[in-house]
Amino acid sequence: MKTRFLGYLLAAFGLVVSSGNPVAAYTLTRIADDSGQFAAFSGPSINNNGTVCYQAILNDGVQGIYTGAGTKIIDSTGLFLSFGTPSINDNNTVSYQAVLDSGVSGIYENAGSKVVDSNGAFFQFSNPSINNIDMVAYRAVTGAGIDGIYSGAGNKVVDSSSMFSGFNEPALNNNGLVAYRAVLDSGVEGIYTDAGAKVVDSNGTFFSFSNPSVNDSATVVYAATLDSGTKGVFMGAGTRVTDDSGPFFDFGQPVINTSGLIAYNAILDTGEEGIYTGAGDLVVDSRGAFKSFAVTSINDVGQIVFVTQMDDGSSAIYIATPDTPDTPVDLTGTVNTAGSTGLCAMVLASGRYDFSCNPNGPFSLLDLPRESNGTVKRQVYADGFFPEVAILSGSVDETVLMTPSGSCPDYNQPYNPGVFPGSAGKWIDVSGNVRLKNTETPVCAMVLANGQYTFSCDSTGSYALNIPLDSNGQFKLQVYADGFAPSIQKFDEFSVVNDVRLARAAECQ
């Protein structure tokens, strides 16, 4: 972490670090190539489970969406004619733009389930992005010529009826934040989020931008060219990650994961090409069997998926997986509200936890073992706030900002617990299931009650706990899941079997 921090620090002062040697070693795995049924590929996407999906054309001209070595999701032998590049989330839901044999176009999921199509107000769609709460965002043009960014079945995020004249396909994080490149009526180009919040534009030192990528911490990264002609990779309002003042000549569109790791393909002054992270840490380059690269996706484990042209003229899709370190991890910092007020929360990682409650804010988890993939998942839960979940590749000391859950639909039956002081301290068994809204769909969540916790992460969403009752003979049942509004309910010993129904975070105001 010290090496990466130093790189960012130097970049902030106008110095670019490019070591030319990898900080982390990577193992390259070929996912698919054109030696068999496939003739061409585009736009692979990878989720946190390591599953890769992509669009491909077969040797016989059939087009389709595939995963792994060639597992078909859908192809053009049925109702569909052609496909764009897909996006996949951790639920293995695949979203893509497609055109049907009838000429209808739209956004679809999995084996052809419609999200939105041109039978309504729209007639043109971009490639979509899907997040882990199954929200889909895309660019679309209406029959009236209105260009815009939309989600779901046609929910407007922003369109050209106001200050914008045109948009490019958006990026989307797991909290529902949409980031996109757009042009204003005035001709100014920039990177924006949601309904038009400016990240950076061409009114200053910047001239043009690539499409952006955004992570769950709302950090936006992009490639850009300055008025001076300088090219580089930047984040936020213009913080330089790296540029062409050193060994680099040009850059592809960067991507960023939850831990803040930035990956991109670049061309060097020498003509060599490669994939790099951060300020210039090498992953793989063209000095071996590879000729050129296009980075398309990175997951929170740090796996980078890319399309490559080989020296022999063939093409393939690869995953670059960082070799797993075995050093323990220290997680420290504070849990704050957006107003920088310390917050009492539960911080959980590697099966251990700490409460940031004495005083409110600070937490410390030391010498944590890593998961088998070398990462640590930090989960932060607080009453009245959305969970904050991050997959980290090493030790960090940072502030975790929590977002209030606001007003959310309540799908649970109300219960008025009785007061029974005589039952204080009594241990009881509580159980139930965690479900999605008014459905039987299970949800993987953390279930917390009177200091005891478990996870509802089996195939049924069930939970079971043995807990002590509080001084009123009651227990507070708290259920938290990434992408959902928290559920906080009180019960007594006469209501020990309770199903909990969670609302999507996107439903909250």
C-alpha positions as CSV (number, residue, x, y, z in Angstrom):
1,M,0.0,0.0,0.0
2,K,2.9,2.4,0.7
3,T,4.1,2.1,-2.9
4,R,0.6,2.9,-4.3
5,F,0.2,5.8,-1.9
6,L,3.5,7.2,-2.9
7,G,2.5,7.0,-6.6
8,Y,-0.6,8.9,-6.0
9,L,1.2,11.5,-3.9
10,L,3.8,12.1,-6.5
11,A,1.1,12.3,-9.2
12,A,-0.7,15.0,-7.2
13,F,2.5,17.1,-7.3
14,G,2.9,16.7,-11.1
15,L,5.3,13.8,-11.0
16,V,4.5,10.6,-12.7
17,V,5.7,7.2,-11.5
18,S,6.1,4.4,-14.0
19,S,8.1,1.6,-12.5
20,G,8.1,-0.6,-15.7
21,N,8.0,-3.6,-13.3
22,P,5.0,-5.1,-11.7
23,V,4.2,-4.2,-8.1
24,A,2.0,-7.3,-8.0
25,A,2.5,-10.5,-9.9
26,Y,-0.4,-11.7,-12.1
27,T,-1.5,-15.0,-13.4
28,L,-3.0,-14.9,-16.9
29,T,-5.9,-17.2,-17.8
30,R,-7.3,-17.6,-21.3
31,I,-11.1,-17.6,-21.2
32,A,-11.9,-18.0,-24.9
33,D,-10.2,-17.6,-28.3
34,D,-10.9,-17.8,-32.0
35,S,-9.3,-21.2,-32.5
36,G,-12.7,-23.0,-32.2
37,Q,-16.3,-21.9,-32.8
38,F,-15.6,-18.1,-32.3
39,A,-14.5,-15.7,-35.0
40,A,-14.5,-12.4,-33.0
41,F,-15.3,-11.0,-29.5
42,S,-16.2,-7.7,-27.9
43,G,-16.5,-6.1,-24.5
44,P,-16.1,-8.8,-21.9
45,S,-17.4,-8.0,-18.4
46,I,-16.3,-9.7,-15.2
47,N,-18.2,-9.9,-11.9
48,N,-16.8,-10.5,-8.4
49,N,-17.3,-14.2,-8.7
50,G,-14.8,-14.2,-11.6
51,T,-17.5,-15.0,-14.2
52,V,-16.8,-13.4,-17.6
53,C,-19.5,-12.6,-20.2
54,Y,-19.0,-11.3,-23.7
55,Q,-20.5,-10.8,-27.1
56,A,-19.1,-13.0,-29.8
57,I,-19.6,-13.9,-33.5
58,L,-19.3,-17.5,-34.5
59,N,-17.6,-18.8,-37.6
60,D,-21.0,-19.5,-39.2
61,G,-22.1,-15.9,-38.6
62,V,-24.3,-16.6,-35.6
63,Q,-24.0,-13.8,-32.9
64,G,-24.6,-14.3,-29.2
65,I,-23.9,-13.6,-25.6
66,Y,-21.7,-16.1,-23.9
67,T,-19.9,-16.8,-20.6
68,G,-16.7,-18.6,-19.7
69,A,-15.3,-20.8,-22.4
70,G,-18.5,-20.6,-24.5
71,T,-21.6,-21.2,-22.5
72,K,-24.4,-19.7,-24.4
73,I,-26.7,-17.2,-22.8
74,I,-28.6,-16.3,-26.0
75,D,-27.9,-16.2,-29.7
76,S,-29.3,-15.2,-33.1
77,T,-30.8,-18.5,-33.9
78,G,-34.1,-17.5,-32.4
79,L,-35.9,-14.1,-32.2
80,F,-32.7,-12.0,-32.0
81,L,-30.6,-10.7,-34.9
82,S,-27.6,-9.0,-33.2
83,F,-26.2,-8.0,-29.9
84,G,-24.1,-5.3,-28.2
85,T,-21.6,-5.8,-25.5
86,P,-23.0,-7.1,-22.2
87,S,-22.7,-6.3,-18.5
88,I,-22.8,-8.9,-15.7
89,N,-23.5,-8.5,-12.0
90,D,-22.7,-10.7,-8.9
91,N,-26.2,-12.3,-9.2
92,N,-25.0,-13.6,-12.7
93,T,-27.7,-11.4,-14.3
94,V,-26.5,-10.4,-17.8
95,S,-27.8,-7.3,-19.4
96,Y,-27.3,-6.3,-23.1
97,Q,-28.5,-4.2,-26.0
98,A,-30.0,-6.3,-28.9
99,V,-32.0,-6.1,-32.1
100,L,-34.7,-8.6,-33.0
101,D,-35.4,-10.1,-36.4
102,S,-38.5,-7.9,-36.5
103,G,-36.3,-4.7,-36.3
104,V,-37.3,-4.0,-32.7
105,S,-34.4,-3.0,-30.5
106,G,-34.0,-2.8,-26.8
107,I,-32.3,-3.7,-23.5
108,Y,-32.6,-7.3,-22.4
109,E,-31.5,-9.7,-19.7
110,N,-30.3,-13.3,-19.6
111,A,-32.1,-15.5,-22.2
112,G,-34.2,-12.6,-23.6
113,S,-36.2,-11.0,-20.8
114,K,-37.2,-7.5,-21.9
115,V,-36.2,-4.5,-19.8
116,V,-37.3,-1.9,-22.4
117,D,-37.6,-1.8,-26.1
118,S,-38.4,0.4,-29.1
119,N,-42.1,-0.5,-29.1
120,G,-42.5,2.5,-26.7
121,A,-41.0,6.0,-26.6
122,F,-37.4,4.9,-27.6
123,F,-35.9,3.8,-30.9
124,Q,-32.2,3.6,-30.2
125,F,-30.2,2.2,-27.2
126,S,-26.5,2.0,-26.1
127,N,-24.8,-0.8,-24.3
128,P,-26.2,-1.0,-20.7
129,S,-24.5,-1.3,-17.3
130,I,-26.1,-3.4,-14.6
131,N,-25.3,-3.3,-10.8
132,N,-25.7,-5.7,-8.0
133,I,-29.2,-4.4,-7.1
134,D,-30.3,-5.3,-10.6
135,M,-30.5,-1.7,-11.7
136,V,-29.8,-1.2,-15.4
137,A,-28.6,2.1,-16.9
138,Y,-28.3,3.0,-20.6
139,R,-28.3,5.8,-23.1
140,A,-31.4,6.0,-25.3
141,V,-32.9,8.3,-28.0
142,T,-36.7,8.9,-28.2
143,G,-38.7,9.0,-31.3
144,A,-38.9,12.8,-30.8
145,G,-35.1,13.0,-30.9
146,I,-34.5,13.5,-27.2
147,D,-31.2,12.0,-26.1
148,G,-30.8,10.9,-22.5
149,I,-29.6,8.5,-19.8
150,Y,-32.3,6.2,-18.4
151,S,-32.7,3.3,-16.0
152,G,-35.0,0.3,-15.9
153,A,-38.0,0.4,-18.1
154,G,-37.5,4.1,-19.0
155,N,-36.9,6.1,-15.9
156,K,-35.2,9.3,-16.8
157,V,-31.9,10.2,-15.2
158,V,-31.1,13.1,-17.4
159,D,-31.9,14.1,-21.0
160,S,-31.3,16.7,-23.7
161,S,-34.4,18.7,-22.9
162,S,-32.3,20.9,-20.5
163,M,-28.7,22.0,-20.9
164,F,-27.3,18.9,-22.6
165,S,-27.2,18.1,-26.3
166,G,-25.8,14.6,-26.3
167,F,-24.6,11.7,-24.2
168,N,-22.5,8.6,-24.3
169,E,-23.2,5.2,-22.6
170,P,-23.1,5.4,-18.8
171,A,-21.3,3.7,-16.0
172,L,-23.1,2.6,-12.9
173,N,-22.0,1.7,-9.4
174,N,-23.8,-0.5,-6.9
175,N,-25.4,2.4,-5.0
176,G,-27.2,3.5,-8.2
177,L,-24.9,6.4,-9.1
178,V,-24.7,7.0,-12.8
179,A,-21.6,8.6,-14.4
180,Y,-21.4,9.6,-18.1
181,R,-19.7,11.7,-20.7
182,A,-21.9,14.4,-22.2
183,V,-21.8,17.5,-24.4
184,L,-23.7,20.7,-23.4
185,D,-25.7,22.9,-25.7
186,S,-22.7,25.4,-25.5
187,G,-20.3,22.8,-26.9
188,V,-18.6,22.2,-23.6
189,E,-17.7,18.5,-23.0
190,G,-17.5,16.9,-19.6
191,I,-18.0,14.1,-17.1
192,Y,-21.2,14.2,-15.1
193,T,-23.2,12.1,-12.6
194,D,-26.9,11.5,-12.1
195,A,-29.1,14.5,-13.2
196,G,-26.2,16.7,-14.3
197,A,-23.8,17.1,-11.4
198,K,-20.4,18.1,-12.9
199,V,-17.3,16.1,-12.1
200,V,-15.1,17.9,-14.6
201,D,-15.5,19.7,-17.9
202,S,-13.6,21.4,-20.8
203,N,-14.0,24.9,-19.4
204,G,-10.7,24.6,-17.7
205,T,-7.5,22.8,-18.7
206,F,-9.2,19.8,-20.2
207,F,-10.1,19.4,-23.9
208,S,-11.7,16.0,-24.3
209,F,-12.6,12.8,-22.3
210,S,-13.1,9.1,-22.6
211,N,-16.2,7.5,-21.1
212,P,-15.8,7.2,-17.3
213,S,-15.8,4.4,-14.8
214,V,-17.2,4.8,-11.3
215,N,-16.8,2.7,-8.1
216,D,-19.0,2.4,-5.0
217,S,-17.1,5.2,-3.3
218,A,-18.3,7.5,-6.1
219,T,-14.7,7.9,-7.4
220,V,-14.9,8.6,-11.2
221,V,-11.9,7.9,-13.5
222,Y,-11.4,8.7,-17.1
223,A,-8.8,9.2,-19.8
224,A,-8.5,12.8,-21.0
225,T,-6.5,15.1,-23.3
226,L,-5.6,18.6,-22.0
227,D,-5.6,21.8,-23.9
228,S,-1.8,21.6,-23.9
229,G,-2.0,18.2,-25.8
230,T,-1.0,16.2,-22.7
231,K,-2.8,12.9,-22.4
232,G,-3.4,10.9,-19.2
233,V,-5.6,9.1,-16.8
234,F,-7.4,11.2,-14.2
235,M,-9.9,10.9,-11.5
236,G,-12.5,13.2,-9.9
237,A,-12.2,16.9,-10.7
238,G,-8.8,16.4,-12.4
239,T,-6.5,14.6,-10.1
240,R,-3.8,13.1,-12.3
241,V,-3.1,9.3,-11.9
242,T,-0.5,9.2,-14.7
243,D,0.2,11.0,-18.0
244,D,2.4,11.0,-21.1
245,S,5.2,13.0,-19.6
246,G,7.1,9.8,-18.8
247,P,7.2,6.6,-20.9
248,F,3.6,6.6,-22.0
249,F,2.3,7.9,-25.3
250,D,-1.5,7.2,-25.2
251,F,-4.1,5.6,-22.9
252,G,-7.3,3.6,-23.3
253,Q,-10.4,4.0,-21.2
254,P,-9.6,3.2,-17.5
255,V,-11.7,1.1,-15.1
256,I,-11.8,1.3,-11.3
257,N,-12.9,-1.2,-8.6
258,T,-14.3,-0.7,-5.1
259,S,-10.8,-0.6,-3.4
260,G,-9.8,2.2,-5.8
261,L,-7.5,0.1,-8.1
262,I,-7.4,1.7,-11.5
263,A,-6.5,-0.4,-14.6
264,Y,-6.0,0.7,-18.2
265,N,-4.3,-0.2,-21.5
266,A,-1.6,2.1,-22.7
267,I,0.9,2.6,-25.6
268,L,4.5,3.5,-24.7
269,D,6.7,5.9,-26.6
270,T,8.6,2.9,-27.8
271,G,5.5,1.5,-29.5
272,E,5.0,-1.3,-27.0
273,E,1.5,-1.8,-25.5
274,G,0.5,-3.1,-22.2
275,I,-1.9,-3.2,-19.3
276,Y,-1.1,-1.1,-16.2
277,T,-2.6,-0.2,-12.8
278,G,-2.3,2.9,-10.8
279,A,0.5,5.3,-11.7
280,G,2.1,2.8,-14.1
281,D,2.5,-0.6,-12.5
282,L,2.9,-3.2,-15.2
283,V,0.5,-6.2,-15.5
284,V,1.4,-7.5,-18.9
285,D,2.8,-6.1,-22.1
286,S,3.6,-6.8,-25.7
287,R,7.1,-8.0,-25.2
288,G,5.8,-11.6,-25.2
289,A,3.1,-13.3,-27.3
290,F,0.7,-10.4,-27.0
291,K,0.4,-7.6,-29.6
292,S,-2.3,-5.3,-28.4
293,F,-4.8,-4.9,-25.6
294,A,-8.2,-3.5,-24.6
295,V,-9.1,-3.5,-20.9
296,T,-12.8,-3.6,-20.5
297,S,-13.6,-4.6,-16.8
298,I,-12.1,-5.1,-13.4
299,N,-13.7,-6.7,-10.3
300,D,-13.3,-6.0,-6.6
301,V,-10.9,-8.9,-6.3
302,G,-8.5,-7.1,-8.7
303,Q,-9.1,-9.4,-11.6
304,I,-8.7,-7.6,-15.0
305,V,-10.4,-8.9,-18.1
306,F,-9.2,-7.9,-21.5
307,V,-9.3,-8.7,-25.2
308,T,-6.0,-9.1,-26.9
309,Q,-4.6,-9.6,-30.3
310,M,-1.7,-12.1,-30.4
311,D,1.5,-11.9,-32.4
312,D,0.3,-14.8,-34.5
313,G,-2.9,-12.9,-35.6
314,S,-5.3,-14.7,-33.3
315,S,-7.5,-13.0,-30.7
316,A,-8.5,-14.1,-27.2
317,I,-10.1,-13.0,-23.9
318,Y,-7.9,-13.2,-20.8
319,I,-8.2,-12.7,-17.1
320,A,-5.2,-11.2,-15.2
321,T,-5.5,-12.4,-11.6
322,P,-3.3,-10.9,-8.9
323,D,-1.3,-13.5,-7.1
324,T,-2.6,-14.0,-3.6
325,P,-0.6,-12.4,-0.8
326,D,-0.4,-14.1,2.6
327,T,0.4,-11.2,4.8
328,P,-2.3,-10.3,7.4
329,V,-4.4,-7.2,7.0
330,D,-5.0,-4.2,9.3
331,L,-8.3,-2.3,8.9
332,T,-8.5,0.9,10.9
333,G,-10.3,4.3,10.5
334,T,-13.5,6.0,11.5
335,V,-17.2,5.6,10.6
336,N,-18.7,9.0,9.8
337,T,-21.9,10.5,8.5
338,A,-21.6,12.8,5.5
339,G,-21.4,15.7,7.9
340,S,-18.2,14.2,9.5
341,T,-20.0,13.1,12.7
342,G,-18.7,9.9,14.2
343,L,-21.2,7.1,14.0
344,C,-21.8,4.0,16.2
345,A,-21.6,1.1,13.8
346,M,-20.6,-2.6,13.6
347,V,-17.5,-3.2,11.5
348,L,-17.1,-6.8,10.3
349,A,-14.3,-8.5,8.4
350,S,-12.8,-12.0,8.2
351,G,-15.3,-13.3,10.8
352,R,-14.2,-10.7,13.4
353,Y,-15.9,-7.4,14.4
354,D,-15.5,-4.2,16.2
355,F,-18.0,-1.5,17.3
356,S,-17.2,2.1,16.6
357,C,-19.1,3.2,19.6
358,N,-16.7,4.3,22.4
359,P,-16.3,7.0,21.3
360,N,-18.4,7.1,18.2
361,G,-16.4,6.8,15.0
362,P,-13.0,5.0,15.5
363,F,-12.6,1.3,14.8
364,S,-9.7,-1.1,14.6
365,L,-9.4,-4.7,13.3
366,L,-5.8,-6.0,13.2
367,D,-4.0,-9.0,11.8
368,L,-7.0,-10.2,9.8
369,P,-6.6,-13.3,7.7
370,R,-7.3,-12.9,3.9
371,E,-9.9,-14.8,1.9
372,S,-8.6,-17.5,-0.5
373,N,-8.4,-14.8,-3.2
374,G,-6.2,-12.6,-1.1
375,T,-8.8,-10.0,-0.3
376,V,-10.7,-8.9,2.8
377,K,-14.4,-7.9,2.8
378,R,-15.1,-5.0,5.1
379,Q,-18.7,-4.7,6.0
380,V,-20.1,-1.7,8.0
381,Y,-23.6,-1.7,9.4
382,A,-25.4,1.1,11.4
383,D,-29.0,1.6,12.3
384,G,-30.7,3.9,9.9
385,F,-28.0,3.8,7.2
386,F,-27.3,1.8,4.1
387,P,-24.5,-0.9,4.6
388,E,-21.1,0.0,3.2
389,V,-19.3,-3.1,1.8
390,A,-15.8,-2.9,0.4
391,I,-13.5,-5.7,-0.9
392,L,-10.0,-4.6,0.0
393,S,-6.7,-6.0,-1.3
394,G,-4.6,-4.9,1.7
395,S,-4.4,-2.8,4.8
396,V,-6.2,0.5,4.9
397,D,-6.7,3.4,7.3
398,E,-9.6,5.5,6.1
399,T,-12.9,7.1,6.8
400,V,-16.0,5.1,5.9
401,L,-18.9,7.5,5.0
402,M,-22.4,6.1,5.7
403,T,-25.5,7.1,3.7
404,P,-28.8,7.5,5.6
405,S,-31.4,5.1,4.3
406,G,-34.1,7.8,4.3
407,S,-37.7,6.9,3.7
408,C,-38.2,3.4,2.4
409,P,-41.1,1.1,1.7
410,D,-41.8,-1.3,4.6
411,Y,-42.9,-4.8,3.5
412,N,-43.0,-6.2,7.0
413,Q,-46.1,-6.7,9.2
414,P,-46.0,-4.3,12.2
415,Y,-45.5,-5.9,15.6
416,N,-46.0,-4.2,19.0
417,P,-43.7,-6.0,21.5
418,G,-44.8,-6.4,25.1
419,V,-42.6,-5.2,28.0
420,F,-41.6,-8.1,30.2
421,P,-38.8,-7.1,32.7
422,G,-39.0,-10.5,34.3
423,S,-37.6,-12.1,31.2
424,A,-34.5,-9.8,31.1
425,G,-31.3,-11.8,30.4
426,K,-33.2,-14.9,29.3
427,W,-31.7,-16.7,26.3
428,I,-34.1,-17.6,23.5
429,D,-33.9,-19.1,19.9
430,V,-35.0,-16.8,17.1
431,S,-35.3,-17.8,13.4
432,G,-36.8,-16.9,10.1
433,N,-36.0,-16.1,6.5
434,V,-34.9,-12.9,4.7
435,R,-36.8,-12.2,1.5
436,L,-36.9,-9.7,-1.3
437,K,-40.0,-7.5,-0.8
438,N,-43.2,-9.4,-1.2
439,T,-41.6,-12.4,-2.9
440,E,-40.1,-15.7,-1.9
441,T,-36.7,-14.7,-3.4
442,P,-34.0,-15.2,-0.7
443,V,-31.6,-12.4,0.2
444,C,-28.1,-12.9,1.6
445,A,-28.0,-10.6,4.6
446,M,-26.4,-10.1,8.0
447,V,-28.9,-10.6,10.8
448,L,-28.0,-9.0,14.1
449,A,-30.0,-9.3,17.4
450,N,-28.9,-8.2,20.8
451,G,-25.2,-8.6,20.2
452,Q,-25.4,-11.9,18.2
453,Y,-25.2,-12.2,14.5
454,T,-25.4,-14.6,11.6
455,F,-25.8,-14.6,7.8
456,S,-28.9,-15.6,5.7
457,C,-26.7,-16.8,2.8
458,D,-27.8,-20.3,2.2
459,S,-30.1,-21.0,-0.8
460,T,-33.2,-20.3,1.3
461,G,-32.3,-17.1,3.0
462,S,-32.8,-18.6,6.5
463,Y,-31.3,-17.5,9.7
464,A,-31.2,-18.8,13.3
465,L,-29.8,-17.2,16.5
466,N,-29.6,-17.9,20.2
467,I,-29.8,-14.5,21.9
468,P,-30.3,-12.8,25.3
469,L,-33.4,-10.6,25.9
470,D,-32.8,-7.0,27.0
471,S,-34.0,-5.3,30.1
472,N,-37.5,-5.0,28.7
473,G,-37.6,-8.7,27.7
474,Q,-37.3,-7.7,24.1
475,F,-34.9,-8.0,21.2
476,K,-34.0,-5.7,18.3
477,L,-33.8,-7.6,15.0
478,Q,-31.5,-5.8,12.5
479,V,-31.1,-7.0,9.0
480,Y,-28.5,-5.5,6.6
481,A,-27.8,-6.4,3.0
482,D,-25.7,-4.5,0.4
483,G,-28.1,-2.7,-2.0
484,F,-31.1,-2.9,0.3
485,A,-32.6,-0.7,2.9
486,P,-31.9,-1.9,6.5
487,S,-34.8,-3.5,8.4
488,I,-34.9,-2.7,12.2
489,Q,-37.7,-4.3,14.2
490,K,-38.4,-5.0,17.9
491,F,-39.9,-8.3,19.2
492,D,-40.5,-10.1,22.4
493,E,-40.2,-13.8,23.3
494,F,-43.7,-14.5,22.0
495,S,-42.6,-13.7,18.4
496,V,-39.5,-15.7,17.8
497,V,-40.1,-16.8,14.2
498,N,-40.0,-13.8,11.9
499,D,-39.5,-13.5,8.1
500,V,-37.9,-10.2,7.2
501,R,-38.7,-8.5,3.9
502,L,-36.2,-6.0,2.5
503,A,-36.8,-3.1,0.2
504,R,-34.3,-2.3,-2.6
505,A,-32.2,0.8,-1.9
506,A,-33.4,2.2,-5.2
507,E,-36.9,2.4,-3.7
508,C,-35.9,4.7,-0.9
509,Q,-36.3,8.5,-1.0
